[in-house]
Amino acid sequence: MDILFYLITTVVPLLVQVFFIAIGIFLFVLLIRLIRKFSVDRLRYERSFSDICVYEGDTTELVETVWNPTLFLIPFADIESYFYNELQVYGDSGKRGMRLFVSRYHLLPFEKRTRRIKITCTKRGYYQLTSVSIRRCGDENYIKAPAEIYVYPKIEPLAENIASAYGIGDAFSRRKLIYDPFSVSGIREYQAGDSFHTINFKASARLSAGGNPRFMVNCYDYCSNLKYYIYQNFHIPKSGNISYDDYEGLMENGLKIAASLVVKAIEEGGLCSFSANCQTVDGKLKSEFPIRGGETHKNDILREMAKIRAKDGASFASVLSESIVKGIRNSEIFLITAYLDKGIEEQISLLERLGNTVRVIMPEVEIP
């Protein structure tokens, strides 16, 4: 009886207390886990590049914005995503492929934070980021966070024999053509020396709405009939026995020349066309732009160049044949190709018979 009385009066209440304590601990841990999971799922994240378009070698910023819309403190929240090695972060390696990039945040309740990450664009291309993973204490949540950037080919000084095609020589003015004040081709940032009457006040006010004053000026077409056709050949004969790295180097150098020609032609006031027998990230087998001028046309061509893959697509002969069929006359034609064969030489002769000036440019592989 004494043992039974002891169990009822002492042991049982103790067991009940332990049971309720265990239940309390379990519920507390469950509550903490639910709060933690809830807070991770409620996090809001956005990102974008400060510049949509840059040139190879330029520096830009990846702007991250994280918002904690909950009542709870969220420490050690890791934002993980795969990043292109060609977009260098903090001066890291620029090897090919992808790498895991992690941003860690400690957020107070209802806190919104913005972080700017310096990015160096080391290689031409079109780079698109899609989603990120938010991790904290074993919990994970995938969300869409799109961001894109176009990296144009690097613009380099043209060789003397190439630049002479644009009539660059002794002159009283660097610009040998005059603006057409009634034909606006686009807008751009204000630069020192721009005339007051070229300022676009509506565009300036719209882009300054965020508190960062920006002045935009109108870009005008030129009174010009100068026409420049630029063709790049991405094909290499099988007998060339060239490695992929050398092939890619040739094509990249060719694109730099093509981009420099396009920029120079349009900035000098001429009309410009670009065609190439290459593949693009959109799945096309060639890139082709009609003969036009103006800042917008220049940017359209450069964006397309950013999306080009170093791989041949359609036949180069077919690309040139289209120009011959169209009857292009009295124009400057540049052929950027790593080789010449009988077929290309015959097409060059046909183009010259139509009154065109044809210049062949052979890119070279840069020796490290």
C-alpha positions as CSV (number, residue, x, y, z in Angstrom):
1,M,0.0,0.0,0.0
2,D,2.8,2.4,0.8
3,I,4.4,1.8,-2.6
4,L,1.1,2.3,-4.4
5,F,0.4,5.5,-2.4
6,Y,3.9,6.7,-3.2
7,L,3.4,6.1,-6.9
8,I,0.0,7.9,-6.9
9,T,1.2,10.9,-4.9
10,T,4.7,11.4,-6.3
11,V,5.6,9.5,-9.4
12,V,2.4,10.0,-11.4
13,P,2.3,13.8,-10.9
14,L,6.0,13.9,-11.9
15,L,5.3,11.9,-15.1
16,V,2.4,14.2,-15.9
17,Q,4.6,17.2,-15.5
18,V,7.3,15.7,-17.7
19,F,4.7,14.8,-20.3
20,F,3.3,18.3,-20.4
21,I,6.8,19.8,-20.5
22,A,7.6,17.5,-23.5
23,I,4.4,18.5,-25.2
24,G,5.2,22.2,-24.6
25,I,8.7,21.8,-25.9
26,F,7.4,20.0,-29.0
27,L,4.8,22.6,-29.7
28,F,7.4,25.4,-29.1
29,V,9.8,23.8,-31.6
30,L,7.0,23.2,-34.1
31,L,5.9,26.8,-33.7
32,I,9.4,28.1,-34.3
33,R,9.8,25.9,-37.3
34,L,6.5,27.0,-38.7
35,I,7.4,30.7,-38.1
36,R,10.8,30.1,-39.8
37,K,9.2,28.3,-42.7
38,F,6.6,31.0,-43.0
39,S,9.2,33.8,-42.9
40,V,11.3,32.2,-45.6
41,D,8.3,31.7,-47.8
42,R,7.2,35.3,-47.4
43,L,10.6,36.9,-48.3
44,R,10.4,39.0,-51.4
45,Y,13.5,39.3,-53.7
46,E,14.1,41.1,-56.9
47,R,17.3,41.8,-59.0
48,S,18.3,43.7,-62.1
49,F,21.4,45.1,-63.8
50,S,21.9,48.8,-63.5
51,D,22.7,48.8,-67.3
52,I,20.8,46.7,-69.8
53,C,23.6,47.0,-72.4
54,V,27.3,47.4,-71.9
55,Y,30.5,46.8,-73.9
56,E,32.9,44.0,-73.3
57,G,35.3,44.9,-70.5
58,D,32.8,47.5,-69.0
59,T,31.7,47.4,-65.3
60,T,28.1,47.5,-64.2
61,E,26.1,46.6,-61.0
62,L,23.7,43.9,-60.1
63,V,21.1,45.5,-57.9
64,E,19.5,43.1,-55.3
65,T,16.4,44.1,-53.3
66,V,15.2,42.0,-50.4
67,W,12.1,42.7,-48.3
68,N,11.0,41.0,-45.1
69,P,7.2,41.7,-44.9
70,T,6.7,39.7,-41.6
71,L,6.8,40.5,-37.9
72,F,9.7,38.1,-37.4
73,L,13.5,38.6,-37.3
74,I,15.1,36.7,-40.2
75,P,18.8,36.2,-39.7
76,F,21.2,34.2,-41.9
77,A,19.0,34.2,-45.0
78,D,21.1,33.0,-48.0
79,I,20.1,34.0,-51.5
80,E,21.7,31.4,-53.8
81,S,21.8,31.4,-57.6
82,Y,24.0,30.2,-60.4
83,F,26.0,33.0,-62.1
84,Y,27.9,33.2,-65.4
85,N,31.7,33.1,-64.9
86,E,32.0,35.6,-67.7
87,L,30.4,38.2,-65.4
88,Q,33.1,38.6,-62.8
89,V,32.0,39.4,-59.2
90,Y,34.5,40.9,-56.8
91,G,37.3,40.2,-59.3
92,D,36.9,36.4,-59.3
93,S,37.9,34.1,-62.1
94,G,36.4,34.5,-65.5
95,K,36.5,30.9,-66.6
96,R,33.7,29.4,-68.7
97,G,30.6,27.9,-67.2
98,M,28.5,28.7,-64.2
99,R,29.2,29.0,-60.5
100,L,27.2,29.3,-57.3
101,F,26.8,32.8,-55.9
102,V,25.5,33.4,-52.4
103,S,24.3,36.7,-50.8
104,R,23.6,36.5,-47.1
105,Y,21.1,38.9,-45.4
106,H,20.1,39.6,-41.8
107,L,16.7,41.2,-41.9
108,L,14.7,43.0,-39.2
109,P,10.8,42.9,-39.2
110,F,9.4,44.8,-42.2
111,E,13.0,45.7,-43.4
112,K,13.8,46.3,-47.0
113,R,17.4,46.2,-48.1
114,T,19.1,47.0,-51.4
115,R,22.6,45.7,-52.2
116,R,24.7,46.7,-55.3
117,I,27.2,44.2,-56.5
118,K,30.0,45.2,-58.8
119,I,30.1,43.2,-62.0
120,T,32.8,43.2,-64.7
121,C,31.6,41.9,-68.1
122,T,34.7,40.1,-69.5
123,K,33.1,38.5,-72.6
124,R,30.6,39.4,-75.2
125,G,27.3,37.7,-75.0
126,Y,23.7,37.7,-73.8
127,Y,23.3,36.7,-70.2
128,Q,20.0,35.9,-68.6
129,L,19.4,35.0,-65.0
130,T,16.2,33.2,-64.1
131,S,15.6,32.0,-60.5
132,V,17.1,32.0,-57.0
133,S,16.9,29.8,-54.0
134,I,16.3,31.3,-50.5
135,R,17.8,29.1,-47.8
136,R,17.7,29.4,-44.0
137,C,18.4,26.8,-41.4
138,G,17.5,23.9,-43.8
139,D,14.4,25.5,-45.2
140,E,14.4,26.4,-48.9
141,N,12.2,28.3,-51.3
142,Y,12.7,28.7,-55.1
143,I,11.4,31.9,-56.6
144,K,11.7,33.5,-60.1
145,A,14.1,36.5,-60.2
146,P,14.7,37.3,-63.9
147,A,17.5,39.7,-64.9
148,E,19.3,40.1,-68.3
149,I,22.2,42.0,-69.8
150,Y,23.6,42.4,-73.3
151,V,27.4,42.6,-73.5
152,Y,28.4,44.2,-76.8
153,P,31.6,43.4,-78.6
154,K,34.5,45.7,-77.6
155,I,34.8,48.7,-79.8
156,E,38.4,49.1,-80.9
157,P,40.2,51.7,-83.1
158,L,40.1,50.7,-86.8
159,A,43.2,50.0,-88.7
160,E,44.3,52.8,-91.0
161,N,43.5,50.9,-94.2
162,I,40.0,50.2,-93.0
163,A,39.3,53.7,-91.6
164,S,40.2,55.3,-94.9
165,A,37.1,53.8,-96.3
166,Y,35.1,56.4,-94.3
167,G,37.0,59.3,-95.8
168,I,38.8,60.1,-92.6
169,G,41.6,62.5,-93.3
170,D,42.5,66.2,-93.0
171,A,39.3,68.1,-92.5
172,F,38.1,71.2,-90.6
173,S,35.4,69.1,-88.9
174,R,35.4,65.6,-87.4
175,R,31.8,65.2,-88.7
176,K,31.6,65.7,-92.4
177,L,27.8,65.4,-92.5
178,I,25.1,67.6,-91.1
179,Y,22.1,66.7,-89.0
180,D,18.5,66.5,-90.3
181,P,16.7,68.6,-87.6
182,F,13.3,67.1,-88.7
183,S,14.3,63.4,-88.3
184,V,14.7,62.2,-84.7
185,S,16.3,58.7,-84.5
186,G,16.3,58.2,-80.7
187,I,17.5,59.7,-77.4
188,R,20.7,59.4,-75.4
189,E,22.3,60.7,-72.2
190,Y,23.4,64.4,-72.3
191,Q,27.1,64.9,-73.0
192,A,29.4,67.9,-72.6
193,G,29.1,70.1,-75.7
194,D,25.5,69.1,-76.6
195,S,23.3,72.0,-77.7
196,F,20.6,73.2,-75.4
197,H,17.9,72.9,-78.1
198,T,18.6,69.2,-78.4
199,I,17.4,68.4,-74.8
200,N,14.3,66.2,-74.7
201,F,12.6,67.7,-71.6
202,K,9.8,65.1,-71.5
203,A,12.2,62.1,-71.5
204,S,14.4,63.9,-69.0
205,A,11.5,64.4,-66.6
206,R,10.3,60.8,-67.0
207,L,13.7,59.3,-66.3
208,S,14.3,61.7,-63.4
209,A,11.1,60.6,-61.5
210,G,13.1,58.4,-59.1
211,G,15.0,61.4,-57.7
212,N,18.1,60.9,-59.8
213,P,18.3,63.9,-62.3
214,R,19.1,62.8,-65.8
215,F,19.2,64.9,-68.9
216,M,18.4,63.2,-72.3
217,V,19.0,64.7,-75.7
218,N,17.5,63.9,-79.1
219,C,19.6,62.0,-81.7
220,Y,19.1,63.2,-85.3
221,D,19.6,61.4,-88.5
222,Y,22.1,62.8,-91.0
223,C,21.6,64.2,-94.4
224,S,23.5,61.5,-96.1
225,N,23.3,58.8,-98.8
226,L,26.5,56.9,-97.8
227,K,25.8,53.2,-97.5
228,Y,27.9,50.6,-95.8
229,Y,27.3,46.8,-96.0
230,I,29.2,44.7,-93.5
231,Y,29.3,40.9,-93.8
232,Q,30.9,38.4,-91.5
233,N,31.7,34.8,-92.5
234,F,31.5,32.3,-89.6
235,H,32.4,29.3,-91.7
236,I,35.8,27.7,-91.7
237,P,36.8,25.0,-94.2
238,K,37.3,21.5,-92.6
239,S,40.8,21.5,-94.1
240,G,41.7,24.4,-91.8
241,N,42.4,22.1,-88.9
242,I,41.7,24.8,-86.4
243,S,40.9,24.2,-82.7
244,Y,37.6,25.5,-81.2
245,D,39.4,28.0,-79.0
246,D,41.2,29.5,-82.1
247,Y,38.0,29.4,-84.1
248,E,36.2,31.2,-81.3
249,G,39.0,33.8,-81.1
250,L,38.8,34.4,-84.8
251,M,35.0,35.0,-84.7
252,E,35.2,37.2,-81.6
253,N,37.9,39.4,-83.2
254,G,35.8,39.5,-86.4
255,L,32.8,40.7,-84.4
256,K,34.9,43.4,-82.7
257,I,35.9,44.6,-86.2
258,A,32.2,44.4,-87.4
259,A,30.9,46.3,-84.3
260,S,33.6,49.0,-84.7
261,L,32.7,49.4,-88.3
262,V,29.0,49.7,-87.5
263,V,29.5,52.2,-84.8
264,K,31.9,54.3,-86.9
265,A,29.6,54.2,-90.0
266,I,26.5,55.3,-88.1
267,E,28.3,57.9,-86.0
268,E,29.8,59.4,-89.2
269,G,26.2,59.7,-90.4
270,G,26.0,56.9,-92.9
271,L,23.5,54.1,-93.4
272,C,24.7,50.6,-92.3
273,S,23.7,47.0,-92.8
274,F,25.0,43.9,-91.0
275,S,24.7,40.3,-92.1
276,A,26.4,37.1,-90.8
277,N,26.0,33.3,-91.4
278,C,26.0,32.5,-87.7
279,Q,23.7,30.9,-85.1
280,T,22.1,32.9,-82.4
281,V,20.7,32.1,-78.9
282,D,17.2,32.5,-80.4
283,G,17.9,29.5,-82.7
284,K,18.3,31.5,-85.9
285,L,20.8,30.4,-88.5
286,K,21.8,33.9,-89.7
287,S,21.8,37.4,-88.5
288,E,20.6,40.1,-90.9
289,F,19.8,43.8,-90.6
290,P,18.6,46.1,-93.4
291,I,20.3,49.3,-94.5
292,R,19.4,52.0,-92.1
293,G,20.9,54.7,-89.9
294,G,20.5,56.3,-86.5
295,E,21.2,55.5,-82.9
296,T,18.3,53.0,-82.5
297,H,19.5,51.0,-85.5
298,K,23.0,50.9,-84.2
299,N,21.8,49.6,-80.8
300,D,19.6,47.0,-82.5
301,I,22.6,45.6,-84.4
302,L,24.9,45.6,-81.3
303,R,22.2,43.7,-79.3
304,E,22.0,41.1,-82.1
305,M,25.8,40.8,-82.0
306,A,25.6,40.1,-78.3
307,K,23.2,37.2,-79.0
308,I,25.4,35.6,-81.7
309,R,27.0,32.2,-81.0
310,A,30.4,31.4,-82.3
311,K,29.1,28.8,-84.7
312,D,28.4,28.8,-88.4
313,G,24.8,28.6,-89.6
314,A,23.6,29.3,-93.2
315,S,25.9,29.3,-96.2
316,F,27.9,32.5,-96.6
317,A,27.4,32.3,-100.3
318,S,23.7,32.5,-99.9
319,V,24.1,35.6,-97.6
320,L,26.1,37.4,-100.3
321,S,23.8,36.2,-103.1
322,E,20.9,38.0,-101.5
323,S,22.8,41.3,-101.8
324,I,23.7,40.6,-105.4
325,V,20.0,39.8,-106.2
326,K,18.9,43.0,-104.5
327,G,21.2,44.9,-106.8
328,I,23.2,46.8,-104.2
329,R,25.1,49.6,-106.0
330,N,27.5,52.4,-105.2
331,S,28.1,51.2,-101.6
332,E,31.1,50.4,-99.4
333,I,31.1,46.6,-98.7
334,F,33.2,45.0,-96.0
335,L,33.7,41.2,-96.0
336,I,35.1,39.9,-92.7
337,T,36.2,36.4,-93.4
338,A,39.1,34.1,-92.3
339,Y,39.6,32.7,-95.8
340,L,38.8,33.3,-99.5
341,D,37.8,30.7,-102.1
342,K,36.8,30.7,-105.7
343,G,33.1,31.1,-104.9
344,I,33.6,34.2,-102.6
345,E,36.0,35.8,-105.1
346,E,33.4,35.4,-107.9
347,Q,30.8,37.1,-105.7
348,I,33.2,39.9,-104.9
349,S,33.7,40.4,-108.7
350,L,29.9,40.6,-109.2
351,L,29.5,43.2,-106.4
352,E,32.3,45.3,-107.9
353,R,30.7,45.2,-111.3
354,L,27.6,46.8,-109.7
355,G,29.8,49.8,-108.8
356,N,30.5,48.8,-105.2
357,T,33.9,49.1,-103.3
358,V,34.6,45.8,-101.7
359,R,37.2,45.4,-98.9
360,V,38.2,42.1,-97.4
361,I,39.2,42.0,-93.8
362,M,40.8,38.8,-92.4
363,P,40.7,38.7,-88.5
364,E,43.6,37.1,-86.7
365,V,43.8,35.0,-83.5
366,E,45.3,37.0,-80.6
367,I,48.4,35.3,-79.2
368,P,48.4,35.4,-75.4
